[in-house]
Amino acid sequence: MRPKGKRLTFVLIGMGLLAIAAGLMLTAFQENIVFFYSPTEVHAKQLEPGQRVRLGGLVEEGSVERTDGGKTVHFKVTDMAESIPVVYSGLLPDLFREGQGVVAEGYLRVGGTFQADEVLAKHDENYMPPEVADALKKSGQWQHMEDAMKKSGQIPADAGQ
């Protein structure tokens, strides 16, 4: 075989191996990717029960209930347009409370209840997870939330001007 043919063979073999490696990496990533959805998106997409997702929004006022001696917590996550009931067993973050931003990772059960394996809460008075803020902006509820936060004193009345 001529040198030019040998080089072409090596290049083709190298490209084939690279394509196989890329395919294996994409397959591994696909199994571990967890998508973020707001309650409105969950209702619109009709997600399959058991599919792992991150659900983000606000903890609905008056929805937090503790059962099983406080070990299990039931609450609703809302984007001010739709809400989804969530069940979580475990310790909640110290900053978890009604009306605050939250991201829950888990899966949707057959009855429409979200079974959370992990719950993350905002970390300071002015922070909201970017995914939650984006979902609220998409639903058209962001301005309502900002107005309510200004009225309650959580953010200064002249902020953003």
BELSULUR-V486278 format. One record per residue. N is the residue number from 0. PHI is phi in degrees with one decimal (999 if undefined). Layout:
N_PHI + N_PHI
This chain:
0_999 + 1_-75.5 + 2_-56.6 + 3_-63.6 + 4_-67.7 + 5_-64.6 + 6_-61.4 + 7_-62.2 + 8_-63.0 + 9_-63.2 + 10_-63.2 + 11_-64.8 + 12_-64.7 + 13_-60.8 + 14_-65.3 + 15_-63.8 + 16_-64.4 + 17_-64.0 + 18_-64.5 + 19_-64.6 + 20_-62.5 + 21_-63.5 + 22_-62.8 + 23_-65.3 + 24_-66.1 + 25_-63.7 + 26_-64.2 + 27_-65.4 + 28_-64.4 + 29_-61.5 + 30_-71.4 + 31_-105.4 + 32_-75.5 + 33_-120.6 + 34_-82.0 + 35_-99.0 + 36_-136.4 + 37_-89.5 + 38_-56.3 + 39_-63.0 + 40_-67.5 + 41_-63.0 + 42_-66.0 + 43_-72.4 + 44_-86.7 + 45_50.6 + 46_-64.5 + 47_-71.9 + 48_-59.0 + 49_94.3 + 50_-74.1 + 51_-74.2 + 52_-145.5 + 53_-108.2 + 54_-108.4 + 55_-129.3 + 56_166.8 + 57_-111.7 + 58_-73.4 + 59_-65.0 + 60_-59.9 + 61_75.1 + 62_-104.2 + 63_-80.8 + 64_-133.1 + 65_-109.5 + 66_-130.3 + 67_56.9 + 68_68.3 + 69_90.0 + 70_-77.7 + 71_-110.0 + 72_-119.8 + 73_-111.7 + 74_-154.3 + 75_-116.3 + 76_-105.0 + 77_-130.5 + 78_-114.2 + 79_76.4 + 80_-113.0 + 81_-133.1 + 82_-140.3 + 83_-131.6 + 84_-70.6 + 85_-126.0 + 86_-119.3 + 87_-139.4 + 88_-113.9 + 89_144.2 + 90_-84.6 + 91_-85.4 + 92_-61.0 + 93_-58.2 + 94_-88.4 + 95_-70.7 + 96_-164.8 + 97_-64.0 + 98_82.5 + 99_-107.0 + 100_-67.5 + 101_-149.9 + 102_-126.9 + 103_-114.6 + 104_-106.5 + 105_171.8 + 106_-145.2 + 107_-85.6 + 108_-86.6 + 109_-58.8 + 110_-79.4 + 111_96.8 + 112_-84.4 + 113_-94.6 + 114_-95.0 + 115_-90.3 + 116_-98.3 + 117_-146.8 + 118_-127.2 + 119_-116.5 + 120_-117.4 + 121_-62.3 + 122_-108.1 + 123_-152.9 + 124_-66.5 + 125_-110.9 + 126_-100.0 + 127_-136.4 + 128_-51.5 + 129_-54.6 + 130_-63.4 + 131_-67.2 + 132_-61.1 + 133_-63.4 + 134_-64.7 + 135_-66.8 + 136_-65.8 + 137_-62.2 + 138_-77.7 + 139_81.9 + 140_-97.8 + 141_-61.9 + 142_-62.8 + 143_-63.4 + 144_-65.9 + 145_-62.4 + 146_-61.6 + 147_-64.7 + 148_-67.7 + 149_-66.7 + 150_-64.5 + 151_-81.5 + 152_86.5 + 153_-69.9 + 154_-131.4 + 155_-61.1 + 156_-62.7 + 157_-97.3 + 158_-67.4 + 159_80.1 + 160_-107.7
